[in-house]
Amino acid sequence: MVKFSVLATVALFSTTTLATTYDVFASLTLPDDALPQPVDVIIETAGDFTVDGGTIFDATSLTVKPGGQFYYRAGNGAGTIEVDSTVNNGFIFYDASQALAFDFPLGNVQNNGELVIQGQLLSVEMELQSNVGQLTFWGSQGYTTVTDGTNSGNICYYDLEVVHTNPDGSGCIALSDTEAYFEQPQSNFNPTFVFEGTSSDVFISEGGQGAQYTLVQFGGEHGIEIPDGGFTGYTYESGIVTFQFSDYQVTFDIGYGYDETLLEIQNDGTDAWMQYGGAVPAGANTGGCSCVLNTYPPPPFSYSVNHA
């Protein structure tokens, strides 16, 4: 027998609109049109909640406790998933893979578990508080914006264009056929970038002085660009490329085995760009995180970077 509680309260924004709270203790599946909206959802440790076949999901809050699971399976039309606040300690999967296009305005996301967004033409606007787990944005083209947030976990961007403003943290970011723009990074933004797919590029603007980046599987058509603060030259020693500027330096730990004559480094007074004109060498950094589409909760994960 399914055990869940439903509590109706008057929403603060309207004295005539009711917001329903679903507190889910076991397995519950509802069609989209049977779910009162807006809604507050709490998934307890043994609970899993599936909303099926929908085009709209409007939640003021979504809380998933450790071991809890929330699934949203969109229909084949365009739609919107809007969640004002998310605290995830379990598993969340927004599946819009059959939909033509889906919008995801997601406010105040605290992710300690795994949160997966899959769709064809994704349009994601996320206000990120923190990520210590796994965030996966899996598109077939699309545009994603992320604002703020400290990442000490793993993030995957698959086949997307991404803009992340005010990023922070030293977590891992995997890019598969993705262009990622990181604007106004905070002083502790020193991530590991993992390059996957045919061509993935990183663009960092308006900051990053003195940063230390780790690049995994860097080469081929992958590239990285940072602001040019008076570029004076570069060195490649002990697996590390150092860009020297007038008052600071930026380092890229790329690993060993690179032919320095194939390092393509350009600057124009505004930006400095690095690419490697050859295949990824055997001594390049390996490990880190990776872009993998998990549609069910995976075993606990961790990552490490292997230096040759």
SEFI-726449 format. One line per field, with one value per atom (N, C-alpha, C): x, y, z. Coordinates in Angstrom, 2 decimals, m for minus. Each point is the difference from the previous one (the first is absolute). Last residue first. Layout:
# SEFI-726449
px X; ... .
py Y; ... .
pz Z; ... .
This chain:
# SEFI-726449
px 50.60; 0.98; 1.35; m4.85; 1.10; 1.02; m5.51; 1.22; 1.04; m4.59; 0.73; 1.30; m5.09; 1.38; 0.64; m5.29; 0.89; 1.40; m5.12; 1.06; 0.86; m5.21; 1.07; 1.05; m4.39; 0.73; 1.22; m3.78; 0.72; 0.69; m4.19; 1.18; 0.59; m5.23; 1.07; 1.18; m2.77; m0.36; 1.15; 0.37; m1.44; m0.57; 4.92; m0.60; m1.49; 4.28; m1.42; m0.53; 5.05; m0.72; m1.45; 5.02; m1.41; m0.61; 4.18; m0.34; m1.47; 4.69; m1.38; m0.28; 4.99; m0.97; m1.40; 4.31; m0.83; m0.93; 4.91; m1.20; m0.81; 4.31; m0.78; m1.22; 4.17; m0.95; m0.72; 3.37; 0.31; m0.94; m0.28; m0.16; 0.24; m1.77; 1.11; m0.23; m3.48; 0.33; 1.12; m0.15; m0.86; 0.45; 1.07; 0.24; m0.95; 0.98; m0.19; 0.35; m1.97; 1.09; m0.24; m1.36; m0.49; 1.22; m1.56; 0.89; m0.73; m0.21; m0.63; 1.04; m1.28; 1.10; m0.59; m1.96; m0.09; 1.27; m0.15; m1.26; m0.11; 3.76; m0.16; m1.29; 1.44; m0.30; m0.16; 2.24; m0.58; m0.18; 1.17; m0.18; m0.55; 2.24; m0.35; m0.03; 0.52; m0.41; m0.54; 3.32; m0.83; m0.29; 2.94; m1.40; m0.95; 4.75; m0.14; m1.43; 1.33; m0.16; m0.16; m1.50; 1.04; m0.19; m1.59; m0.38; 1.23; m0.17; m0.03; m0.38; m1.71; 1.26; m0.23; m3.43; 0.64; 1.22; m2.98; m0.52; 0.57; m0.80; 0.59; m0.60; 0.56; m0.84; 0.76; 0.12; 0.59; m1.07; 1.23; m1.06; 0.60; 1.86; 0.09; m1.19; 1.58; m0.43; 0.24; 0.76; 0.03; m0.38; 0.54; 0.77; 0.14; m0.75; m0.57; 0.78; 0.37; 0.55; m0.59; m1.24; m0.15; 0.50; 1.03; m0.16; m0.09; m0.55; 0.15; m0.28; 1.60; m0.78; 0.35; 2.15; m1.42; m0.88; 4.83; m0.52; m1.51; 1.31; 0.97; m0.73; m0.54; m0.57; 1.07; m1.29; 0.94; m0.80; m0.67; m0.46; 1.15; m1.27; 0.59; m0.56; m1.45; 1.42; 0.68; m5.20; 0.71; 1.46; m4.08; 1.37; 0.88; m4.42; 0.36; 1.41; m4.14; 1.39; 0.30; m3.81; 0.28; 1.50; m1.68; m0.07; 0.29; m1.29; 0.30; m0.18; 0.54; m0.33; 0.48; m1.29; 0.76; m0.46; m0.21; m0.39; 0.87; 0.31; m0.76; m0.49; 4.17; m0.90; m0.69; 1.44; 0.66; m1.01; 0.16; 0.02; 0.78; m1.44; m0.20; m0.11; m0.26; 0.07; m0.35; 1.75; m0.64; 0.24; 0.08; 0.44; m0.81; 1.43; m0.96; 0.66; 0.57; 0.70; m1.03; 0.53; m0.72; 0.91; 0.71; 0.67; m0.64; m3.14; 1.41; 0.58; m4.68; 0.84; 1.47; m3.99; 0.51; 0.92; m2.92; m0.14; 0.44; m0.85; 0.07; m0.08; 0.76; m0.06; 0.22; m1.30; 0.28; m0.18; 0.60; m0.22; 0.40; m1.53; 0.78; m0.42; m0.16; m0.55; 0.93; m0.89; 0.47; m0.72; m0.42; 0.87; 0.61; m1.37; m0.62; 1.01; 1.16; m0.53; m0.67; 3.27; m0.42; m0.39; 0.37; 0.20; m0.59; 1.86; m0.80; 0.35; 0.36; 0.53; m0.96; 0.49; m0.57; 0.91; m0.22; 1.16; m0.40; m1.92; m0.42; 1.24; m0.36; 0.24; m0.47; m0.55; 1.43; 0.32; m4.30; 0.46; 1.45; m2.32; 0.25; 0.52; m2.20; 0.25; 0.23; m1.67; 0.12; 0.14; 0.39; 0.01; 0.34; m1.82; 0.49; m0.13; 0.07; m0.32; 0.69; m1.55; 0.68; m0.45; 0.15; m0.64; 0.89; 0.40; m0.51; m0.78; 1.26; m0.06; m0.69; 2.46; m0.59; 0.05; 0.46; 0.20; m0.77; 2.06; m0.97; 0.36; 1.06; 0.31; m1.13; 1.62; m0.52; 0.37; 0.82; 1.07; m0.47; m2.40; 0.26; 1.04; m3.61; 0.96; 0.24; m2.46; 0.26; 1.06; m2.68; 0.46; 0.24; m2.55; 0.43; 0.31; m0.50; m0.05; 0.63; m2.06; 0.56; m0.19; m0.10; m0.18; 0.62; m1.82; 0.71; m0.35; 0.08; m0.70; 0.89; 0.57; m0.57; m0.82; 1.35; 0.05; m0.74; 2.36; m0.73; 0.17; 0.69; 0.12; m0.86; 2.48; m1.00; 0.30; 1.32; 0.18; m1.14; 1.87; m0.33; 0.32; 0.22; 1.05; m0.27; m1.74; 0.02; 1.21; m3.30; 1.30; m0.09; m3.06; 0.16; 1.44; m2.70; 0.56; 0.27; m2.90; 0.41; 0.47; m0.93; 0.12; 0.53; m2.38; 0.65; m0.04; m0.52; m0.12; 0.71; m2.07; 0.69; m0.28; 0.03; m0.74; 0.89; 0.43; 0.03; m0.85; m0.37; 0.31; m0.11; 1.15; m0.85; 0.31; 0.77; 0.18; m0.95; 2.35; m0.83; 0.24; 0.95; 0.14; m1.00; 2.61; m0.95; 0.25; 1.36; 0.12; m1.13; 2.04; m0.33; 0.29; 0.28; 1.01; m0.23; m1.58; m0.04; 1.17; m3.20; 1.19; m0.23; m2.72; 0.57; 1.27; m2.63; 0.66; 0.53; m3.77; 0.69; 0.59; m1.57; 0.15; 0.73; m2.59; 0.47; 0.04; m0.44; 0.10; 0.51; m1.92; 0.18; m0.05; 0.59; m0.11; 0.18; m1.25; 0.37; m0.20; m0.23; 0.51; 0.46; 0.20; m0.97; 0.62; 0.83; 0.20; m1.07; 2.46; m0.95; 0.33; 1.16; 0.20; m1.11; 2.60; m1.08; 0.31; 1.64; 0.16; m1.25; 1.90; m0.17; 0.30; m0.07; 0.92; m0.06; m1.58; 0.06; 1.10; m3.28; 1.04; 0.04; m2.22; 0.24; 1.17; m3.07; 0.57; 0.17; m2.99; 0.58; 0.59; m1.44; 0.23; 0.72; m2.64; 0.40; 0.08; m0.28; 0.25; 0.46; m2.60; 0.64; 0.11; m0.41; m0.44; 0.81; m1.51; 0.81; m0.56; m1.38; 0.63; 0.95; m0.96; m0.65; 0.75; 1.28; m0.99; m0.69; 3.31; 0.65; m0.98; 0.02; m0.73; 0.53; 0.37; 0.14; m0.90; 2.43; m0.96; 0.23; 1.41; 0.16; m1.16; 2.74; m1.02; 0.30; 1.49; 0.12; m1.18; 2.12; m0.26; 0.25; 0.07; 0.94; m0.17; m1.55; 0.06; 1.12; m3.26; 1.02; 0.01; m2.12; 0.28; 1.08; m3.80; 1.05; 0.15; m2.91; 0.58; 1.18; m1.98; 0.13; 0.73; m2.44; 0.44; m0.02; m0.39; 0.16; 0.59; m2.76; 0.81; 0.02; m0.94; m0.50; 0.99; m1.60; 0.84; m0.59; m1.07; m0.13; 1.01; m0.77; 0.73; m0.17; m0.06; m0.65; 0.78; 2.40; m0.77; m0.67; 1.69; 0.06; m0.91; 2.67; m1.00; 0.20; 1.46; 0.08; m1.11; 2.91; m1.06; 0.24; 1.61; 0.12; m1.20; 3.13; m1.22; 0.24; 3.49; m0.72; m1.30; 1.66; 0.90; m0.77; m2.95; 0.88; 0.88; m2.57; 0.21; 1.02; m3.48; 0.98; 0.07; m2.04; 0.19; 1.13; m3.69; 1.17; m0.01; m3.02; 0.66; 1.22; m2.23; 0.22; 0.65; m2.35; 0.19; 0.09; m0.04; 0.20; 0.39; m2.07; 0.22; 0.21; m0.77; 0.60; 0.29; m0.59; m0.44; 0.68; 0.05; m0.66; m0.38; 1.04; 0.08; m0.73; 2.67; m1.04; 0.13; 1.74; 0.09; m1.19; 2.97; m1.17; 0.24; 1.85; 0.28; m1.30; 2.35; m1.01; 0.54; 2.07; m0.46; m0.96; 1.90; 1.10; m0.43; m3.13; 0.69; 1.01; m2.10; 0.21; 0.81; m3.29; 1.01; 0.08; m2.19; 0.24; 1.12; m3.94; 1.22; 0.16; m2.78; 0.09; 1.32; m3.93; 1.36; 0.01; m2.96; 1.15; m0.42; m1.54; m0.33; 1.27; m0.87; 0.84; m0.40; m1.72; m0.54; 0.77; 1.16; m1.24; m0.67; 4.10; 0.21; m1.29; 0.42; 0.06; 0.07; 1.99; m1.17; 0.15; 2.21; 0.01; m1.30; 3.26; m1.19; 0.20; 2.26; m0.02; m1.32; 1.71; 0.19; m0.07; m0.43; 0.74; 0.31; m1.33; m0.06; 0.92; m2.87; 1.07; m0.01; m2.10; 0.07; 1.22; m3.26; 1.26; m0.15; m2.54; m0.10; 1.38; m2.61; 1.21; m0.07; m3.87; 0.48; 1.28; m2.75; 0.70; 0.55; m2.26; m0.96; 0.65; 2.20; m0.90; m1.01; 5.21; m1.41; m0.85; 4.82; m0.19; m1.46; 1.53; 0.19; m0.30; m2.47; 1.26; 0.09; m2.75; m0.20; 1.35; m0.74; 0.16; m0.23; m0.46; m0.34; 0.15; 2.05; m0.41; m0.27; 0.79; m0.25; m0.55; 2.99; m0.88; m0.14; 1.11; 0.45; m1.00; 1.10; m0.21; 0.55; m1.77; 0.76; m0.35; m0.15; m0.84; 0.88 .
py 11.02; m0.97; 0.20; 1.10; 0.67; m1.04; 0.11; m0.79; 0.75; 1.28; 0.26; m0.76; m0.93; 0.38; 0.23; m0.75; 0.16; 0.32; m2.56; 0.92; 0.19; m2.32; 0.30; 0.88; m3.87; 1.20; 0.21; m2.68; m0.18; 1.30; 0.86; m0.85; m0.27; 1.23; 0.31; m0.95; 0.97; m0.58; 0.27; 1.49; 0.17; m0.66; 2.10; m0.92; 0.30; 1.14; 0.22; m1.09; 2.34; m1.27; 0.28; 2.64; 0.15; m1.37; 1.10; m0.34; 0.27; 1.16; m0.43; m0.29; m0.65; 1.07; m0.55; m2.23; m0.03; 1.19; 0.24; m0.82; 0.06; 2.89; m0.32; m0.85; m0.39; 1.02; m0.44; m2.43; 0.47; 1.06; m1.96; m1.07; 0.49; 3.55; m0.93; m1.00; 2.60; m0.05; m1.02; 2.25; m0.85; 0.04; 4.34; m1.42; m0.79; 4.93; m0.41; m1.44; 3.13; m0.91; m0.58; 4.87; m1.22; m0.88; 5.06; m1.14; m1.19; 5.89; m1.26; m1.10; 5.34; m0.91; m1.40; 5.51; m1.38; m0.75; 4.70; m0.17; m1.40; 1.30; 1.13; m0.04; m3.48; 1.20; 1.24; m5.53; 1.07; 1.23; m5.84; 1.28; 1.00; m5.34; 1.02; 1.35; m5.60; 1.17; 1.04; m4.61; 0.87; 1.28; m3.43; m0.11; 0.78; m0.40; 0.67; m0.06; m2.25; 1.44; 0.74; m4.97; 0.59; 1.51; m3.72; 0.98; 0.52; m3.15; m0.56; 0.97; 0.24; m0.16; m0.49; 3.17; m1.31; m0.02; 3.77; m0.79; m1.41; 4.69; m1.33; m0.89; 5.45; m1.07; m1.32; 5.53; m1.29; m0.98; 5.67; m0.99; m1.32; 5.12; m1.12; m0.93; 5.66; m1.29; m1.09; 4.72; 0.00; m1.33; 0.69; 1.10; m0.12; m4.59; 1.30; 1.07; m5.54; 1.10; 1.31; m5.58; 1.27; 1.11; m5.49; 1.22; 1.19; m5.77; 1.19; 1.21; m5.28; 1.19; 1.12; m4.45; m0.23; 1.20; 0.17; m0.99; m0.17; 4.08; m0.75; m0.93; 4.12; m1.33; m0.85; 5.69; m1.12; m1.29; 5.58; m1.21; m0.99; 5.81; m1.24; m1.19; 4.67; 0.18; m1.28; 2.77; m1.26; 0.27; 2.64; 0.39; m1.21; m0.90; 1.09; 0.49; m2.96; 0.41; 1.21; m4.18; 1.41; 0.26; m4.85; 0.78; 1.46; m5.25; 1.42; 0.71; m5.30; 0.78; 1.43; m5.06; 1.22; 0.69; m4.80; 0.65; 1.25; m3.37; 1.21; 0.70; m3.17; m0.05; 1.33; m0.89; m0.16; m0.04; m1.15; 1.23; m0.24; m2.73; m0.40; 1.22; 1.73; m1.45; m0.31; 4.38; m0.40; m1.48; 3.99; m1.32; m0.41; 5.04; m0.89; m1.35; 4.77; m1.24; m1.01; 5.87; m1.28; m1.17; 5.04; m0.90; m1.37; 3.56; 0.28; m0.95; 0.39; m1.19; 0.27; 3.32; m0.51; m1.18; 1.85; 0.96; m0.58; m3.75; 1.44; 0.74; m5.10; 0.62; 1.50; m4.78; 1.43; 0.61; m5.15; 0.73; 1.45; m4.60; 1.20; 0.64; m4.87; 0.71; 1.16; m4.23; 1.37; 0.63; m4.73; 0.44; 1.36; m3.07; 0.27; 0.47; 1.08; m1.20; 0.39; 1.95; 0.24; m1.32; 2.31; m1.24; 0.21; 3.22; m0.09; m1.29; 2.09; m0.95; m0.04; 4.47; m1.32; m0.90; 4.52; m0.71; m1.43; 4.75; m0.80; m0.59; 3.15; m1.41; m0.91; 4.80; m0.24; m1.46; 1.27; 0.38; m0.46; 1.30; m1.08; 0.54; 2.00; 0.54; m1.11; m2.19; 1.44; 0.42; m4.33; 0.24; 1.47; m3.60; 1.34; 0.22; m4.33; 0.45; 1.33; m3.83; 1.28; 0.55; m5.35; 1.12; 1.23; m5.10; 0.79; 1.21; m2.27; m0.85; 0.76; 0.70; 0.66; m0.95; 0.21; m0.75; 0.66; 1.36; 0.37; m0.75; 0.13; m0.52; 0.36; 2.79; m1.29; m0.34; 3.92; m0.77; m1.39; 5.33; m1.38; m0.68; 4.01; m0.15; m1.48; 4.01; m1.36; m0.01; 3.70; m0.07; m1.43; m0.20; 1.27; m0.15; m3.13; m0.08; 1.29; m2.31; 1.20; m0.12; m3.45; 0.26; 1.34; m3.63; 1.26; 0.46; m5.32; 1.21; 1.22; m5.22; 0.57; 1.25; m2.03; m0.82; 0.69; 0.65; 0.72; m0.77; m0.95; m0.43; 0.90; m0.07; 0.54; m0.52; m1.00; m0.24; 0.63; 1.69; m1.33; m0.12; 3.97; m0.87; m1.45; 5.36; m1.39; m0.71; 4.59; m0.62; m1.47; 4.70; m1.38; m0.44; 3.81; m0.21; m1.48; 0.40; 1.19; m0.40; m2.12; m0.29; 1.25; m1.77; 1.04; m0.41; m2.35; m0.11; 1.18; m2.17; 1.12; m0.08; m3.53; 0.72; 1.02; m5.09; 1.44; 0.65; m4.05; m0.22; 1.38; m1.48; 0.53; m0.59; m0.22; m0.86; 0.44; 1.14; 0.71; m0.68; m1.13; m0.39; 0.76; m0.28; 0.73; m0.39; m1.99; m0.09; 0.78; 1.04; m1.29; 0.00; 3.75; m0.92; m1.40; 5.47; m1.36; m0.78; 4.95; m0.84; m1.34; 3.98; 0.31; m0.80; 1.71; m1.07; 0.52; 1.00; 0.73; m1.05; m0.39; m0.53; 0.99; m0.96; 1.15; m0.42; m2.44; m0.10; 1.31; m2.64; 1.38; 0.02; m3.93; 0.43; 1.50; m3.71; 1.41; 0.54; m4.59; 0.26; 1.44; m2.81; 0.50; 0.24; m1.26; m0.49; 0.56; 0.39; 0.64; m0.45; m1.48; m0.21; 0.71; m0.54; 0.67; m0.05; m2.24; 0.03; 0.60; 1.18; m1.34; 0.02; 3.88; m0.86; m1.44; 5.39; m1.39; m0.75; 4.65; m0.58; m1.49; 4.73; m1.44; m0.35; 4.24; m0.39; m1.51; 1.12; 0.93; m0.69; m0.88; m0.69; 0.94; m0.48; 1.02; m0.63; m2.07; m0.39; 1.21; m1.77; 1.06; m0.45; m2.70; 0.17; 1.10; m2.70; 1.00; 0.15; m3.64; 0.84; 1.00; m4.75; 1.28; 0.79; m4.26; m0.18; 1.30; m0.27; m0.50; m0.18; 1.69; 0.67; m0.45; m1.16; m0.63; 0.68; 0.62; 0.67; m0.53; m1.75; m0.16; 0.68; m0.66; 0.70; m0.18; m2.05; m0.08; 0.69; 0.97; m1.31; 0.03; 3.75; m0.92; m1.42; 5.48; m1.39; m0.75; 4.66; m0.58; m1.48; 4.81; m1.44; m0.33; 4.15; m0.40; m1.51; 2.26; 1.17; m0.36; m2.22; m0.35; 1.15; m1.57; 1.12; m0.42; m1.86; m0.49; 1.15; m0.54; 0.74; m0.75; m1.00; 0.17; 0.73; m2.42; 0.93; 0.21; m4.69; 1.39; 0.86; m4.82; 0.29; 1.43; m1.60; m0.46; 0.44; m0.88; 0.96; m0.68; m1.57; m0.43; 0.89; m0.10; 0.71; m0.41; m1.78; m0.11; 0.85; m1.03; 0.74; m0.06; m2.52; 0.14; 0.78; m1.41; 0.36; 0.25; m0.91; m1.20; 0.26; 3.89; m1.08; m1.29; 4.30; m0.44; m1.16; 4.34; m1.44; m0.42; 4.39; m0.51; m1.51; 4.78; m1.43; m0.45; 4.55; m0.64; m1.48; 3.00; 1.01; m0.58; m1.60; m0.33; 1.17; m1.90; 1.25; m0.31; m2.27; m0.36; 1.28; m1.78; 1.05; m0.63; m2.63; 1.14; 1.14; m5.88; 1.37; 1.01; m5.15; 0.49; 1.45; m2.26; m0.63; 0.81; m0.17; 0.78; m0.31; m2.55; 0.20; 0.81; m1.48; 0.69; 0.25; m2.99; 0.43; 0.49; m1.27; 0.39; 0.21; m1.03; m1.19; 0.34; 3.53; m0.90; m1.21; 4.28; m0.57; m1.06; 4.49; m1.43; m0.53; 4.50; m0.55; m1.50; 4.84; m1.44; m0.34; 4.03; m0.25; m1.51; 3.24; m1.10; 0.08; 3.01; m0.32; m1.02; m1.75; 0.87; 1.43; m5.72; 1.40; 0.86; m4.69; 0.61; 1.46; m3.12; m0.34; 0.66; 0.29; 0.74; m0.35; m2.21; 1.43; 0.73; m5.09; 0.73; 1.49; m3.57; 0.78; 0.54; m3.75; 0.50; 0.73; m2.19; 0.73; 0.49; m3.17; 0.22; 0.63; 0.95; m1.24; 0.34; 3.44; m0.97; m1.28; 5.63; m1.34; m0.94; 4.84; m0.59; m1.50; 4.79; m1.45; m0.46; 4.67; m0.63; m1.51; 4.61; m1.32; m0.54; 5.02; m0.76; m1.30; 3.86; m0.99; m0.65; 4.97; m1.12; m0.93; 4.19; m0.89; m1.24; 3.79; m0.55; m0.97; 1.27; 0.16; m0.62; 0.10; 0.99; 0.21; m3.20; 1.37; 1.02; m4.86; 0.54; 1.48; m3.87; 1.14; 0.56; m5.25; 1.26; 1.12; m5.81; 1.18; 1.24; m5.31; 1.08; 1.23; m5.70; 1.20; 1.06; m5.03; 0.96; 1.22; m5.65; 1.36; 0.92; m5.53; 0.87; 1.38; m4.84; 1.23; 0.88; m5.51; 1.20; 1.24 .
pz m15.13; m0.49; 0.67; 2.16; m0.67; m0.41; 1.33; m0.07; m0.82; 3.13; m1.23; 0.05; 2.33; 0.22; m1.35; 2.62; m1.13; 0.47; 1.48; 0.37; m1.23; 1.76; m0.93; 0.65; 1.04; 0.41; m0.89; m2.41; 1.26; 0.39; m2.98; m0.11; 1.36; m1.80; 0.95; m0.16; m4.33; 1.29; 0.96; m4.33; 0.10; 1.25; m2.10; 0.96; 0.10; m3.48; 0.25; 0.92; m0.61; m0.09; 0.35; m0.57; m0.37; m0.25; 3.51; m1.37; m0.25; 3.56; m0.15; m1.47; 1.86; 0.16; m0.04; m2.55; 1.20; 0.05; m2.37; m0.16; 1.28; m2.80; 1.19; m0.36; m3.28; 0.45; 1.26; m2.84; 1.34; 0.54; m4.46; 0.99; 1.42; m3.68; 0.14; 1.13; m3.47; 1.42; 0.20; m4.79; 0.82; 1.45; m2.83; m0.17; 0.86; 0.10; m1.38; m0.27; 4.26; m0.32; m1.38; 2.78; m0.62; m0.28; 2.58; m0.12; m0.61; 0.81; m0.42; m0.09; 2.07; m0.31; m0.17; m0.33; 0.44; m0.38; m0.56; 0.72; 0.59; m2.58; 0.90; 0.79; m3.00; m0.80; 0.85; m0.37; 0.82; m0.86; m0.11; m0.65; 1.00; m0.77; 0.99; m0.70; m0.76; m0.76; 0.97; 0.01; 0.83; m0.77; m1.59; m0.43; 0.91; 0.76; m1.29; m0.53; 4.01; 0.20; m1.32; 1.31; m0.83; 0.04; 3.85; m1.01; m0.74; 3.85; m1.35; m1.09; 5.35; m0.72; m1.43; 3.26; m0.02; m0.90; 1.31; m1.12; m0.03; 3.14; 0.15; m1.07; 0.42; m0.53; 0.15; 2.12; m0.35; m0.47; 0.52; 0.03; m0.47; 2.22; m0.93; 0.19; 0.83; 0.55; m1.03; m0.81; 1.46; 0.63; m4.88; 0.58; 1.51; m2.39; m0.31; 0.76; m1.70; 0.78; m0.49; 0.00; m0.72; 0.92; m0.10; 0.78; m0.94; 0.10; m0.82; 0.88; 1.22; 0.32; m0.97; 0.43; m0.24; 0.21; 0.44; 0.95; m0.13; m2.64; 0.78; 0.95; m3.89; 0.21; 0.66; m0.73; 0.13; 0.10; m1.89; 0.67; 0.10; m0.75; m0.46; 0.75; 0.38; m0.27; m0.48; 0.66; m0.24; m0.37; 2.06; m0.32; m0.17; 1.07; 0.90; m0.22; m2.45; m0.21; 0.86; 0.66; m0.27; m0.14; m1.40; 1.23; m0.33; m2.40; m0.16; 1.33; m2.61; 1.20; m0.21; m2.98; 0.26; 1.26; m3.67; 1.24; 0.23; m3.63; m0.27; 1.26; 0.45; m1.15; m0.23; 5.01; m1.28; m1.13; 5.62; m0.78; m1.30; 4.21; m1.40; m0.91; 4.63; m0.21; m1.46; 3.36; m1.25; m0.23; 4.19; m0.42; m1.21; 2.38; m0.63; m0.31; 3.04; m0.30; m0.51; 0.58; 0.10; m0.37; 0.11; 0.92; 0.12; m1.94; 0.21; 1.04; m1.82; m0.09; 0.17; m2.20; 1.27; m0.22; m3.53; 1.10; 1.34; m3.55; m0.21; 1.32; m2.80; 1.33; m0.18; m2.95; m0.10; 1.40; m2.68; 1.23; m0.23; m3.26; 0.26; 1.31; m3.34; 1.15; 0.33; m3.88; 0.20; 1.18; m1.05; m1.09; 0.26; 4.24; m1.28; m1.02; 5.05; m0.64; m1.32; 4.45; m1.38; m0.64; 5.19; m0.75; m1.39; 4.37; m1.22; m0.72; 5.29; m0.97; m1.18; 3.30; m0.26; m0.82; 2.94; m0.53; m0.36; 2.32; m1.15; m0.67; 3.84; 0.27; m1.12; m0.08; 0.19; 0.26; m3.02; 1.32; 0.20; m4.88; 0.96; 1.33; m4.40; 1.33; 1.03; m4.17; 0.11; 1.46; m3.69; 1.44; 0.22; m4.10; 0.30; 1.51; m3.86; 1.36; 0.27; m4.06; 0.19; 1.35; m2.03; 0.69; m0.05; m0.88; m1.13; 0.49; 3.96; m1.18; m1.12; 5.20; m1.16; m1.18; 5.84; m1.23; m1.13; 5.11; m1.03; m1.28; 5.83; m1.34; m0.96; 4.68; m0.41; m1.43; 3.21; m0.64; m0.39; 0.97; 0.39; m0.85; m1.50; 1.09; 0.24; m3.73; 0.47; 1.09; m2.65; 1.40; 0.48; m4.34; 0.55; 1.49; m4.73; 1.46; 0.54; m4.85; 0.61; 1.51; m4.72; 1.42; 0.36; m4.20; 0.22; 1.41; m1.91; 0.41; m0.18; 0.07; m1.23; 0.28; 4.35; m1.20; m1.14; 5.25; m1.04; m1.31; 5.69; m1.40; m0.87; 5.30; m0.92; m1.40; 5.68; m1.43; m0.79; 4.94; m0.50; m1.47; 2.70; 0.52; m0.38; m1.18; m0.45; 0.61; 0.91; 0.22; m0.38; m1.43; 0.41; 0.14; m3.41; 1.34; 0.26; m4.08; 0.73; 1.39; m5.33; 1.42; 0.67; m5.01; 0.79; 1.47; m5.31; 1.45; 0.65; m5.02; 0.65; 1.49; m4.75; 1.02; 0.67; m2.79; m0.20; 1.09; 0.81; m1.40; m0.62; 5.37; m1.05; m1.35; 5.66; m1.17; m1.10; 5.05; m0.98; m1.34; 5.55; m1.40; m0.84; 5.23; m0.83; m1.46; 5.24; m1.46; m0.65; 4.97; m0.59; m1.49; 2.96; 0.51; m0.55; m0.81; m0.53; 0.60; 0.82; 0.17; m0.67; m0.83; 1.31; 0.21; m4.65; 0.74; 1.32; m4.04; 1.06; 0.95; m5.42; 1.35; 0.89; m4.98; 0.77; 1.45; m5.27; 1.46; 0.56; m4.55; 0.40; 1.52; m4.30; 1.39; 0.12; m3.75; m0.01; 1.41; 0.07; m1.35; m0.12; 4.74; m0.96; m1.35; 5.75; m1.36; m0.91; 5.25; m0.90; m1.41; 5.51; m1.44; m0.76; 5.18; m0.71; m1.49; 5.14; m1.45; m0.63; 4.93; m0.56; m1.48; 2.74; 0.72; m0.50; m1.35; m0.44; 0.74; m0.19; 0.86; m0.28; m2.45; m0.01; 0.92; m1.54; 1.30; 0.12; m4.10; 0.95; 1.21; m5.46; 1.27; 0.95; m5.08; 0.97; 1.40; m5.05; 1.39; 0.81; m5.04; 0.78; 1.45; m5.08; 1.38; 0.66; m5.09; 0.70; 1.40; m2.79; m1.01; 0.65; 2.39; m0.25; m1.06; 2.03; m1.05; m0.38; 3.51; m1.21; m1.16; 4.85; m1.07; m1.35; 5.54; m1.30; m1.02; 5.10; m0.87; m1.42; 5.15; m1.45; m0.70; 5.17; m0.77; m1.48; 5.28; m1.46; m0.65; 4.98; m0.60; m1.49; 3.05; 0.61; m0.54; m1.10; m0.45; 0.70; m0.19; 0.88; m0.30; m2.44; m0.01; 1.01; m1.79; 0.93; m0.01; m3.11; 0.65; 0.90; m4.63; 1.41; 0.68; m5.01; 0.83; 1.46; m5.42; 1.36; 0.82; m5.05; 0.98; 1.32; m5.82; 1.36; 0.88; m5.31; 0.73; 1.39; m2.22; m0.38; 0.72; 0.62; m1.24; m0.49; 5.34; m1.21; m1.23; 4.88; m0.79; m1.18; 5.02; m1.39; m0.83; 5.04; m0.80; m1.45; 5.36; m1.46; m0.63; 5.02; m0.68; m1.51; 5.11; m1.45; m0.55; 4.97; m0.69; m1.48; 3.27; m0.41; m0.71; 2.99; m0.43; m0.28; m0.65; 1.07; m0.45; m2.42; m0.14; 1.04; m1.39; 0.95; m0.15; m2.46; m0.21; 0.92; m0.84; 0.59; m0.33; m2.05; 0.82; 0.69; m4.79; 1.41; 0.71; m4.87; 0.72; 1.48; m5.28; 1.40; 0.73; m5.16; 0.99; 1.37; m3.86; m0.68; 0.96; 0.39; 0.18; m0.89; 1.22; m1.20; 0.00; 4.76; m1.32; m1.07; 5.14; m0.67; m1.49; 4.81; m1.45; m0.47; 4.77; m0.53; m1.49; 4.69; m1.36; m0.63; 5.34; m0.97; m1.40; 4.52; m0.73; m1.13; 2.71; m0.32; m0.81; m0.52; 1.15; m0.46; m2.38; m0.23; 1.17; m1.20; 0.89; m0.27; m2.42; m0.01; 0.96; m1.50; 0.77; 0.09; m3.79; 0.94; 0.75; m3.43; 0.42; 1.13; m2.39; m0.12; 0.30; 0.26; 0.25; m0.07; m2.58; 1.02; 0.19; m3.33; 1.31; 1.14; m4.71; 0.22; 1.33; m1.45; 0.18; 0.36; 1.41; m1.27; 0.27; 3.54; m0.36; m1.41; 3.96; m1.38; m0.27; 4.38; m0.43; m1.43; 4.44; m1.45; m0.41; 4.93; m0.76; m1.48; 3.27; 0.80; m0.76; m0.73; m0.59; 0.76; 0.15; 0.81; m0.31; m2.26; m0.07; 0.79; m0.21; 0.37; m0.08; m2.37; 0.61; 0.31; m0.70; m0.31; 0.77; m1.81; 0.96; m0.51; m0.76; m0.62; 1.08; 0.88; m0.65; m0.62; 2.18; 1.01; m0.60; m1.57; m0.33; 1.10; 0.13; m1.06; m0.36; 3.34; 0.45; m1.08; 0.48; m0.49; 0.34; 2.72; m0.88; m0.40; 1.11; 0.69; m1.00; 0.76; m0.80; 0.86; m0.17; 0.87; m0.85; m0.27; m0.78; 0.95; 0.08; 0.64; m0.89; m0.56; m0.20; 0.68; m1.27; 1.15; m0.34; m2.58; m0.06; 1.19; m0.26; 0.00; 0.00 .
